[in-house]
């Protein structure tokens, strides 16, 4: 019995917390989309635009775009 348990990969507390946070944020995003679609009949792109950007990567890309626009 003990051998079977040790074969499974063990997750750290931080990894478990990150998985839970990711799941919660995806649930929250789905609820926001549902609420927006219920209040107004909108296209998918406008629903997507009305949600706040979650990923820092997107903010970084937009920051880079602004920098390059200033130079030209």
PyMOL commands that set and color helices and strands:
alter all, ss='L'
color gray80, all
select helices_A, chain A and resi 2-7+13-39+44-50+56-71
alter helices_A, ss='H'
color red, helices_A
deselect
rebuild
show_as cartoon
